[in-house]
Amino acid sequence: MKTQPVFSTQTSKNMYDLERCMIEVDAPIMPHVYRQPDRPQRTLFVWDGGGGVGGVSAAAQLDGTENTKITFWGREKILRRIQPCIDLAYSG
């Protein structure tokens, strides 16, 4: 991403638990989820804002299967929707 992230943190929580949470979150728009075969430890989520080409509302990236880094760019209303997943990252 070319812009500065709105939020970034690192957690010892498993990437796949966070990924599952972010996919299942109750949001008006579901994210597109991307993973490259040569980078299985990285997942990119894109929430499309609609309204035509380039209408991306937000993006989040998970890096690393253990000690996962969470980075978020975009609209804060999407960040509020995935806040329970971020809270999960810090739960026991």
Summary of the structure (lengths in Angstrom):
residues: 92
radius of gyration: 12.5
end to end distance: 31.2
largest distance: 41.6
contacts: 242
relative contact order: 0.29
helix: 26%
strand: 38%
